[in-house]
Structures are given as structure tokens and as C-alpha cells.
Amino acid sequence: MKQTMKHQSLLSGIKSLGIMLSLGLALASCTKDDVAQNPAKPNEEENKNLTTFVAGGENKTRTSMNYNSGDFYWEAGDYIYVKDDNGDLKKSTNAPTSKVASFKYKVPGKFTDHSSYKVYYLGKNSSGNSVTISTTQIQTAPDNTEHFGTAGDYGTATATGAVGGGFFSFQLEHHPAYLVFQPYISNTILRNCYLTKVEVTSDNDIAETYTVNSTTGALDASAVTNGDKIILTTKDPAWGSSYKNGFPLTNNSASVTTNGAYMVIKPGTHTLRVRYWLKDVVTSTEGTITKIYPSTAYASNTYYDMNANLNVRDYDGTKYYMWDAQQNYWAGHEWNSAAPWQPTLTTQPANSNYAQSNTDPNNRWYHEGSGAFQATQSCATLPNVNEMTWYAAYGEPRWDADELWTTMGHLYKGGMWLKKKSVLLAEHHYNSNTAYDGTDWRTTGKMQSWTPSQTLPSAADAGKYFLLPALGCYDSGHLNYVGNSGYYWSSSALPWYSFNAYDLIFYSNRVVVRYNLRTFGYRVGGFE
């Protein structure tokens, strides 16, 4: 499903993290009432050797934000660094002890030769000369940005004042970009689920380390290990927390107050794959719903809303057939009919009312016939056995143990990603008349297996793949293997036996093109 990404505006049309602040306004507004100080005040003698750098005032800046009001605050433990006359990076001696709108920083060092100085905010985990946008970020409550300082938020400013003066003011400009995830659901099956984490993978690095260049004062970037993926955990491990299971998914439209989750990323042009991790605390089922966001330029100092309808794929329970039968395996008595025979869970006993001969009144019996021939009924539009081999051999099968989906009113996970036919046609000599090995399997009795990758498609390639869910099959009226394996008919009968046909099946560690009894209730359709 295509998602809309909106370049949001938080203050007067632009959600910018910096607000212009003149020296006069700063000094006029930084009164005793609106500028919080560290209670542990240095004595007067110590103050003589410190320079004051004023951040904030009537216009609020740094380091966490109220999404709705646009107000920004400094958080406890937010220190700054300033480059002095000797070119040394000096850390402020004080920092806020609680959330405040503005703050007077005291900085040691020599600040008498110039009217402006470079200021750095390097987050809460900085060593003093570098900061890293982290690949693991934690938010413990919805609509809360207090984790920015530990997630790798950083910024710079030019503090201005009078030469030789003791006061300088600055406006901090942030350099990362910020994603605001606002998931919602329309599927009642997910009402017992919580958002436990958000995993973002990019076609390039979205995490990075920035080091202050001692000569130029610039922030030099260097790659980090696995910098193309960031995982934001949305749980609070504290005992008794309302969010110990994660953020609630009780909303059917975007609501930042219900489950808004914020991620700090490196600015730039990125193609993003976002995996929302959900957990059903009743059944302990935990899995993902994947959204792909096209290549977009994410600007620094800017927020982006990532609204997402987490409406999992639902697969029709009426798509199980004996091979090329006229009607589905449970025709007239499907699971959602007035008089259902169809088992919907693997734990349910078999129902003996499946078709057992070609006299079945509901036309559910398989297509009989001998020799090499193609389906003409329910399997007529499916890939033939040759095409199945192209999917298995060159479709780069990739097992996904976590992607969530529903069928017949129940939540499951697991499936195989395969490259689409259009991609195979472009990349290989895909041919319906010959298999991948150059022979025509429709007139032979070949079988073969392949080993799938356990790695998901990259963010850049995700659009080339489609998912075949592990929907299991019916055997003698019993539902088997849902969530563990998939069974899909081809349109090709086996030439040697009148009661076999070709199929494609998969498990987590194997993909097989083979032939089997036509009496099985395998899936019809699903290939792209």
C-alpha cells in the first residue's frame, strides 16, 4: 500500500528545530524567572573565569519537543561545547537538571578576542569531540522526544556578543532529520497488539558518527557498522510502567499522542523499508508489517510524519483447491458460510466432507486426465512448471519468519519473498516453454529443490519482490502447516501419472518444484 509522506510544519508552517534569536531579545528575555539555572551554582570567584552562553528565552530551542505546541526544551544533562580563542573545545560546567525552556551555560576558557564563537551540542553520550546517530534507539512513552540526546541528536550554532564581553547568545541548528511514526489499525484482529519496535532499513547509511574537526571546526562524518538500519524500541522496561508491552494500537487514525514514535536519522536522500513490530500479548505472537517509502530527500532540522495504516494482508480462505477442480476444496461450506465444514485451525480435527471421488456434487474433485496437458479450470491461469522453476532458481527466494498476515479470522506470520515475473523477464531469459535449465519440464518428470536466503530483500530491492505466505494445505479434510510452509499448484499435469500434478512448495530452509497427488488442497494463485 502506498503511503503518503508529509513534510510537516510545526511552527508557522515549518517544523524547524531552531528559532532565530537576537542578542537583544535573548538578554531582554533571560530573566531570573524564565532562565533556569543549575542549582549547584559556582561561587563568585569561579564565575570570574567563566563565560555565559545564553540558549533560549522567549523563543524556545533544543533538545526535546512538544509535537502539538511546537515548544522546545532543554533536557537534564544537556551540555554544550564551545571552541575558545585558543582553538580548544570547552565543555560547559553546568547543565539543566530538569526540562527547561531556556538556560544560561557557564563555559571555561578564553573568550575575549572575538564577537562570535562556535557552539556544539553533541548529545548525552558524547566523548566531547564526536557524536553518533545510534543504530539502537529507545523511546519509553508515546509522543516523547527525551531520548533524542542519547539517540544521536546533535547541532551547532554561532554564539554572538560583544568583543571582550561576558555574555554570548546562540540559536542551535540541528543537523539530523527526524521521523515521526504514527501507526494506526483498521483490522480488529490487531486490537490486542502493541507496537514493540520500529525497524528502518535504508538503501544507504542513516546512522553515522560525526567528529569535530580540530582545524576547521566542521563536523566530519564517518560510517558506522550496519549504518543502513536503525531499530527504535518502543517499550518501557520499568516495573509497573503503562508501556511495558509497548505502545497501544487502539486508534483507527493517526494519533501522535496514542503511539507517536520518533527516530533520529542522518539527513539525505533515502529509500526506506519500515518494519513495524507488533505483539499480541494474549497469544504472544510477535511479527512485522512492512511498508516501503520511495526515495525521498530528508532535510536536516526537519520532522517527517510517517503515518501508516497497519492493515495486514488478509488471504482468502476459499483459495484452496484440488488440482484444477472446478470449485474450491470446501465449496458451498466454506469457513464463513452458513453451514461451514472448513477447518480454520490446524488444531481442529479433519472434516470428512471433502470431495472423495469424481461424483462429488459440488464439482470439487480434481481434473482427471493422463499425459502432458495444461489446466483448463481453476489452475488455468497459474504459472506452468517451467515458470515455477524460474521463480525458484532465479527469484532469489528469501524466507521471512516475521511478516504478519491473516486468514480465516486468525493472525499468522511467515512466508517466502520471490522476485516478480516482470523482474525475472528483465534480468533473465525467462521462458514459459523451457525451465531454467533449458528443458521442458511439462514433458518430463523432473523435480528439484533450492535453498532460500534467510536475509530479507534490501530496502532498494524490496519493490522487486512479492510475498507468498505460508498458508499450509488441506490433506484428507485436515488443515496442515499454516505458518510453517506453503503449497501452490502450477498449471501443469505430470505426464507420467494421471493422478499427479506439478507444484511449488516451500519451507523455511527449502524451495521445491515437484509433483504430488492432485487430491491435496493446495493454494491457487498468489504469484506476481
N, C-alpha and C positions, 0 to 999 in steps of 0.2 A: 504494500500500500504506500502510495506516495505521500510523504509528509511535508507539511509546509514549515519552512524555517523562517522566522521573522526576526529581522534586525531591529531589536527593541529600543525604545526610548524611555529612560527612567526619569529624566529631569528636563522639562521643557522640550520634549521631543527627542532627546538623546540621553540614553542611559550611560553617561560618561562617569568615570570614577575620579575625575579631577574637576575642580571648580576654580576659576580664576580668583586670585586673592591678592589684592594690592597691599603694600606695606601699610598704607594709611588705614585701610579697613581692618587689617589684622591687629594693628596696635590699638585702634579705637574699640574693637570688639573684644579683645582678650582681657576682659576684666576679671576681677577676682571671682565673680560669680560664674562665668561661663568657661573658664580655663582651669581644668582640673590639674592638680599637681600631685607628684609622688609624696605621700605623707612623710616619708623619710627625707626631710629637707636637709640639704647640706648647710653647714654653718656659713656665716658671712665671709670668713677668711677663705673657705673653699670656693665660694661663689665668685670671688675676685678673679679666679683663674679659669672660670667657665664662661662660655658664650651662650646666649639664649637663642634658640632657633624655634620660632613660633609656627606651629602647624594647626590650622583650623581657625575657628572664630565663628562668626555668624554663618558663614558657608562651611559646611561640614565635609571633611575629607577623610580618606583612609578608614579602617582597613577592613571593616565589615559593613554590610549594607542592609537596610530595610527595603525589600523589593517594592512594596506598595508606595511608601512615602518618598523614597529616594534619598533618605538621610543616611549619611555615612559616619562611622565612628572609629575611633582608635580603640584597640583592644588591649587588655592587660598583657604586658610583656612585649609590646611593640617598641623596639629600639630603632634608632636611626644611626647612620654613619655619615660623617661629613669629612671631605678632603680639605685639610688646613693649608696654611701658607707654605709649609714645608713639603707638601705633597703626600702627607701621611693621612691614612684613613682613621678617623677618630670615632669611637663609639660613644653615644650619649651615656651619661652616668645615671640617668633616670629613665623611667618608662611608666606608662599608666598602670595602675593596679586594678582597674575596672574599665568597663566601656565608658568612654567619654567623647564629647563632641569635638573638643579641641585640647591642645596640650602645649606646654612650654618645655621644650627639651633643653637640658644643660649639657654642653659638649666641651670637653677639654681640648687644649691645643691652641695654636696661634692663629687668630682670625682678625688681623689688623691691617693687612696690606691691600685688601680688595673690597669691592662693594657687592660681590656675589660669590657664592660658594656652591659646589656640587654636593647634593644630598642624596643618600641612598637608603631605601628601605629594602632589606634583604630577607624578610620573613623571620620566623621564630626559631628555625633550626639552622641558621646561618653560622658559618665558621668565622665570619667577619669580612670575608672578601669574595664570597660566592653564594649562590642560591640555586636550588634545583627544583624545577617543577616535578613533583613526585609522580611515580607510576602507581603509587598506592595512596589514596586519599580517603579520609574518613569524615563523615558528617553524622552527628548523633541525634539530630532532630530536624524535622522538615522546616523549610524556609529559614535556614540558619547558615550564615557565612563565616562564622567564627573560626572555621578550620582553614580559611584562606592562608593565614600566616604560616601554618605548618604544611600546607599543600604545595607551597612554592610561589605564592603571590609575591611580587616584587615591584619596585618602582623607583623612579629618580625624580629629582627636582633641582631647580636652581634657586637657592635662597638669596634674597636681596636685602640690602640695608645700606647704611652709611659707612664709608671707609673709617675704620677705627671704632665704629660703634659697637655696642654690646648686644644689639638685637638684630636678628635677621628673620624674615618670614619666607615661607615657601608653599608652593602648591605641588603636591605629589602627583606625578603622572604614572599610571600603572601600565605595565607592558604586556602582561598576558591577555588572553581572551578568556571569556567565561561562558560556559554552557549552563543553561537553566533547564533541567529536565522536569517536565510536568506530565507524567503519565496518567491516563485515566482508562476506565474499562467500560464496556457495554455488554460484556458476557457475564451472566450471573454465576457461571461456574467458577469464576475467579474471585468471587466475593470473599472467600475465606483466605485469600492470598495476601502476602505482604511483599513490598519491594525491599529486597535484601542488598542488592548492589547494582551498579550500572557499569558495564564494561564497554569501553570505547576503543576501537581499533582504527587506525588511520593508514592511508597509503604512504605516509611519511611520518617523521617524528612529531609527536605532540607533547613530549616531555623533553626537557633539556636542562643542562647546567650552564649557568651564566657566572662568569668570573670578572671582577673589576680589574680592568687593565690599569696597572700602576702608572703607566706613562700617559695614556690618553684619557683615562677616566671612563672609557666606554665599557660596556658590558659585553665581553666576548663569549660567544656560545660554543659549547662542545656537546657532542651526542652522549646520551646515557644508554645503558644496556636496556634493550627492549623498549626503546623510547616511542615506539609506534602504538603502544597500548597503555591505557590508564584504567585502573579499577577503583571506582568510588564505592566504598562500603556505606550502606545506609541503615546502620543499626547502632544502638547504644548498649554496650555490654554491662553497664552499671546495674546492680541489683535493684529490682523494683522499677526500672525505667519503663515508661509507656511505649518505648520503641525498641525493646529488647528483641522483638521478632522482625523489626524492620519498619518501614513507613507504610501506613494503611493505603489500601486501594479501594476505597469506598466511594469514590467520586466517578461520575459519568461524564464529566467535562474537566478541562484543565483547571487545576486549583493549586497554586503555589503554596498556600497555607496548609493543605492536606498532605502533600508529599513532595513539595518542591525540593529538588536536589541540585547542588551547584558543583561544577567541576572547573578547575583551573587548567588551561591548556596553552601550549605555545601558539602564538598567532601565526597565520599563514593560510595558504590555500590547501584544504584537506578534503578528501573523500572519507566519510566516516561510516563505520558499521557500529551500531549501538545495540548491545545485548542487555535487555532489561531482565534481571534475575528475580523471579517470583518464587515464593514458597507458600504452599498450602500447609498451614500449621496443624490442620486436622489429620491429613494423610501423610505429612512430612515429605510430600513430593516437591522438589525444587528444580526449576528449569528456566529456560530463557525464551524470550520473544525478541526477535531480531528485526531491526529497522535499518534501512540503508539511506544515508543522506548524501546527495550528489556533491560533486566538487564545489566548494564554496570558499570564498575568501573571508576568513575570520580575523577581524581587525583587533589590534591591541586596544586595551582600555574600554572594551565594549562587551555587553551582555547579549547572548543569543537564546531565545526561547526555543526549546526542543520539545514541543508538545507532541504526544504520541498516544494514539488510541491502541491500547494493548488488547486488541480483539484477536485472539489466537485463531489460527486456521482450523476450520471445522471440516471434517471429511465425512461425506455421506455414507451412512451405514448400508445403503442399498446398492453399493457398487461391487459386491461380492457375487461372482458367477461361477458356475461350472463352465468349462471352456466352450465359448461361443454359443452358449444357451440363448434361447430367445428371451427368457426372463431371468431376473436375479435369483439368487440361491433361496431367498425366503419370500418370493413374490406373492403378494396377497396377504402375507402375515409378517411384514417387516416389524422391526422393533417399535416403531411409532404408529403402527396401525391399530385398528380397533380390536383385533384378535391376534396379538403378536405371538410368533413361535421363535423368533430370532434371539438367541442368547447374546447379551451385550457385554458380558464379562467372562474372562477365562475361568473364573471360579464357579460359574454356573454349569450344571450338568448339560450333556448333549440333548438336543431335541430331535426325536426320530422322524419328524415330519418333513425332512428334506427329501428331494427327488431321489428315487432309488431305481427308476427304470425310464425307458423312453415313452412309457404310457402316462407319465406324470401329467395331470390335468392342467397344471399351471405353466407347462412348457419350460420347466427349469432344468431339464435333462440336457447334457452336453451334446454338441454337434457330432453326430456319428459320421464315419466315413474313413476309408483307408487310402493310403498313398499320400503323396505330397500335394497338399492343397492349402489354400488360404481361407481364413474365416469369412463368413458372409453375414453374420448376425451381430451379436454383442461385441465380438472381438475384431470386427472387420476393419475398424479404423486404427487399431493398435499398431505399434512398430512390429515388423516381422522379425524373425530370429536373427537375420543378418544385421538389422539395425540394432537389435539388443546387444550384439557383440561390440558395436561401435561405442555404445554408451558405457559398457563395462571396461573395454580396453583403452579408450581414449577420452572417456568422460571424466577421468580423474576422480573416481568415487572417493568421497570423504565422509566418514562416519561422524555423526553429531549425536552425542548421548544426552544432550540437554535441551534441545529445541522442543518447546511445548506445542501441543495441538490437542484437539478434542475430536471424539467420535462417539456417537450414540449416547450423548449426555455425560461422558466421563473424560477426565483430564489425563493425558499421557505425554510421554516425551520419547525422543529417539527417532532417527531417520538417516537417510543417505543423501548427500548432496551430489548431483551429477551435472555435468555441463549440458547446456541446452542444445537441441538439434541445430539451431542456427549457428552456434559457436563451432560445433563439430564440422559443419559444412564449410565454414570459413577456415578452419585450422587444419583439416584433414581431408582425405579423399573419401568422405562418407558416401556410401553407395548402398542402396537398398537391395541391389541384385547380387552383391557379394559381401561376405562377412569381412571383418577386419583383416583376416589372413588371406584374403583373395579367393576363397572358395565360397560356394553357395550352400549354406547350412540347411536350406529348405529341402535339399535332396540328399542330405547325408544325415548321419546320426551322431553328430559331434556334441561334446559338452566340454566346458572349460570354466575354471574359477580364477579370480583375480583377488589380490589383497588390497583393500582400501586404505587410504591415508587416515590417520587419526587427528589430522590437523584441519581446521576449518579453512574454507577459501579466504584469501586475503581480502581486505577491505576494497582494494582496487578491482579485484576479480569477482566480488560477490554477485554482481549483476549477471554474470555469465552462467550461474548455476540455478537449479531448481531442487526442491526437496521432495524426495519420496519418503513418506512416513512409514514407520514400522507397524503396519496395520494388521499383521498376522494373517490368518486364513481360517476357513471352516473345513473341518475334516469329519465326515460322518455326523454332521449336525452339531459339532462342538467347536467353539471359538478357541484358537490357539495363538500363542506367541505375540500378542499385541504389546507393542513397546520394545520388543526384542528383535523381531525380524520382519521382513516384507516379502510378499509373494505377488508377482504381477504377471498376468498372461501376455503372451505375444499373439500375433495373428496367424502363426504357422503351426500346422499339424505336423506331427512326426511321420515321415514316410513309411516307417517300418511297421508300426503297430497302430491299429485303429482306435486304441483307447488311450493314446498319449498325445501330448502337445507340448510345444516349447514354452518356457517361461524364463523370467529373470527373478532370482531371489537374492536376498542379502541378509547377512548377519553383521554384527559389529566388526568382525575381522575377515569377512569374506563376501565376495560378489560372485554369483554363479549364473551362467546361462546354460540351461539343461532342458530335459524333457521330463514330464511327470504325468500321472493319471489325470484324465480330463474331469474326473468326478470331484476333484478338490474345488472348494470355493475360494478362488483367488481374486485379487483386485483387478478390475478392468479400468484402464485409463490412468492418468497421473503424469504421463511423460510430456515434456515440453520440447 
